[in-house]
């Protein structure tokens, strides 16, 4: 049973069927675009399927790849949605990359921490979690950061098609139980699959709800 009614689902579909374009990459805070419209950010471990989810969400095959060329992996990537501009999606660099040099990890932490704490137009951060693995300590670190910064966030399970429906129910319930104790977390979890389209309509509606 979806938490969104048919009207909300359809309105979100129409919004994401409209104009969406890559705006810019920001390697440092001084390169951020002017905070003129609401923003929804996407965060997640490396290889969680963030690019695929963004492409499925926007119904475009290579939108996220526009900004994921080599050398840009440690930057915040902004996408304009709507014409005239309605809101922005922010693709955050993946975390949990153990092989990255320490200075790169440190730079990433400062960039993300400062962005999350200081971006007034950021309405919600969607924290992506691989449904096959569930929450890991690196996810909890980001959630701790968001809780401390009082930034609203919501957990989204990715790759839901890779496990059995009963397993998905179990992992969803366990994740929901954990986030229920967190002050800045939305209580409901959205399970998705970029390959099958499962949960994508609800995710679109959740983005629209967050900026409302």
C-alpha positions in Angstrom: 0.0 0.0 0.0 1.5 3.3 -1.1 1.6 6.2 1.2 0.9 8.5 -1.8 -2.5 8.7 -3.6 -2.9 8.4 -7.4 -3.1 12.2 -7.8 0.3 12.7 -6.0 1.8 9.9 -8.1 0.6 11.4 -11.4 1.6 14.9 -10.5 5.1 13.7 -9.7 5.3 11.7 -12.9 4.4 14.8 -14.9 7.0 16.9 -13.1 9.8 14.4 -13.9 8.6 14.1 -17.5 9.3 17.8 -17.9 12.6 19.6 -18.5 15.6 18.3 -16.4 19.1 19.4 -17.1 22.6 19.1 -15.6 23.5 22.5 -14.1 27.1 22.3 -12.7 29.6 20.4 -10.5 30.8 22.0 -7.3 34.2 20.8 -6.0 34.1 23.4 -3.2 31.5 25.4 -1.3 32.3 28.6 -3.2 31.3 26.9 -6.4 27.7 26.1 -5.2 24.9 27.5 -7.3 22.9 30.4 -5.7 20.4 28.9 -3.2 17.3 30.2 -5.0 15.1 27.1 -5.1 14.4 24.0 -2.9 17.0 21.1 -3.2 16.8 17.4 -2.5 20.1 15.6 -2.2 21.0 12.0 -2.9 23.7 10.3 -0.7 24.9 6.7 -0.5 27.8 4.3 -0.4 29.9 3.8 -3.4 28.3 1.3 -5.8 24.9 1.6 -4.1 23.3 2.4 -7.5 22.9 6.1 -7.1 23.4 7.0 -10.8 21.1 4.3 -11.9 18.4 5.4 -9.5 18.7 9.1 -10.6 18.4 8.0 -14.2 15.3 5.9 -13.4 13.8 8.7 -11.3 14.2 11.2 -14.1 13.3 8.6 -16.8 16.6 9.4 -18.6 19.3 7.0 -19.6 22.4 9.0 -18.9 21.5 12.1 -16.9 23.7 11.2 -13.9 26.6 10.1 -16.1 26.8 13.7 -17.4 28.5 14.7 -14.2 30.1 11.4 -13.3 33.0 11.6 -15.6 36.5 10.8 -14.3 37.8 13.5 -11.9 34.4 14.6 -10.8 33.6 11.9 -8.3 34.4 14.1 -5.3 32.0 16.9 -6.4 28.4 17.9 -5.7 26.5 17.7 -9.0 23.4 19.8 -9.5 20.4 19.2 -11.8 17.7 21.7 -12.6 14.1 20.3 -12.6 11.2 22.2 -14.2 10.8 25.1 -16.5 10.6 27.7 -15.1 13.0 26.2 -12.6 11.1 24.4 -9.8 13.7 22.7 -7.7 17.1 21.0 -7.9 18.5 17.5 -7.4 21.9 17.2 -5.8 24.0 14.1 -6.6 26.5 13.7 -3.7 29.7 11.7 -4.2 29.6 8.2 -2.9 31.0 7.5 0.6 32.6 4.4 2.1 35.4 4.2 -0.5 38.0 2.5 1.6 40.7 2.6 -1.2 40.6 6.4 -1.6 43.6 8.3 -0.2 43.1 9.8 3.2 43.3 13.4 2.0 40.6 12.7 -0.5 38.3 11.2 2.1 39.0 14.2 4.4 38.3 16.7 1.7 35.0 14.8 0.9 34.0 14.8 4.6 34.5 18.6 4.9 32.6 19.3 1.7 29.7 17.1 2.5 29.5 18.1 6.2 29.6 21.8 5.4 27.1 21.5 2.6 24.6 19.5 4.7 24.9 21.9 7.7 24.9 25.2 5.8 22.5 24.8 2.9 19.2 26.5 3.9 17.4 25.4 0.7 18.2 21.7 1.3 14.7 20.3 2.1 15.7 16.6 2.4 18.5 14.2 1.9 17.7 10.8 0.5 20.1 8.2 2.0 20.4 5.2 -0.4 21.1 1.8 1.1 21.7 -1.4 -0.8 18.8 -3.7 0.0 21.0 -6.7 -0.2 23.3 -5.5 2.7 21.1 -3.2 4.8 22.6 -0.4 7.0 26.3 -0.4 7.5 28.4 1.8 9.9 29.3 4.2 7.2 25.5 4.8 6.6 25.0 5.4 10.3 27.8 7.9 10.3 26.0 10.0 7.6 22.8 9.6 9.5 24.5 10.8 12.7 25.8 13.8 10.7 22.3 14.6 9.5 20.8 14.2 12.9 23.3 16.6 14.5 22.7 19.1 11.7 18.9 18.7 12.0 18.7 18.0 8.3 15.6 16.0 7.3 16.4 12.7 5.6 14.8 9.6 4.4 16.1 6.1 3.7 15.7 4.6 0.2 16.5 0.9 -0.4 18.1 0.2 -3.8 18.4 -3.0 -5.8 15.2 -4.4 -4.3 14.9 -6.8 -7.2 18.0 -8.6 -6.2 16.5 -10.2 -3.1 13.4 -12.2 -2.4 10.2 -10.4 -1.4 10.3 -11.9 2.0 13.9 -10.8 2.5 12.9 -7.3 1.3 10.1 -7.1 3.9 12.5 -8.2 6.6 15.2 -5.6 5.7 12.6 -2.9 5.3 11.2 -3.5 8.7 14.6 -3.7 10.3 15.7 -0.4 8.7 12.5 1.3 9.7 12.9 0.1 13.3 16.4 1.6 13.4 15.5 5.0 11.9 12.5 5.4 14.2 14.9 6.3 17.0 16.6 9.0 15.0 15.3 12.6 15.3 15.8 13.9 11.7 14.7 10.7 9.9 11.5 10.3 8.0 9.8 7.2 9.5 8.8 5.5 6.2 11.3 3.6 4.0 11.0 3.4 0.2 12.2 0.3 -1.5 13.2 0.7 -5.2 14.6 -1.0 -8.2 16.2 0.9 -11.1 16.0 -2.1 -13.3 12.3 -3.0 -12.8 10.9 0.4 -11.9 9.7 -0.9 -8.6 9.1 2.0 -6.1 10.2 4.7 -8.6 6.8 6.4 -8.8 6.6 6.6 -5.0 10.2 8.0 -4.9 9.2 10.7 -7.3 6.2 11.6 -5.2 8.4 11.6 -2.1 10.8 14.1 -3.7 7.8 16.4 -4.6 6.5 16.0 -1.0 9.9 17.0 0.4 10.0 20.3 -1.4 6.4 21.1 -0.8 
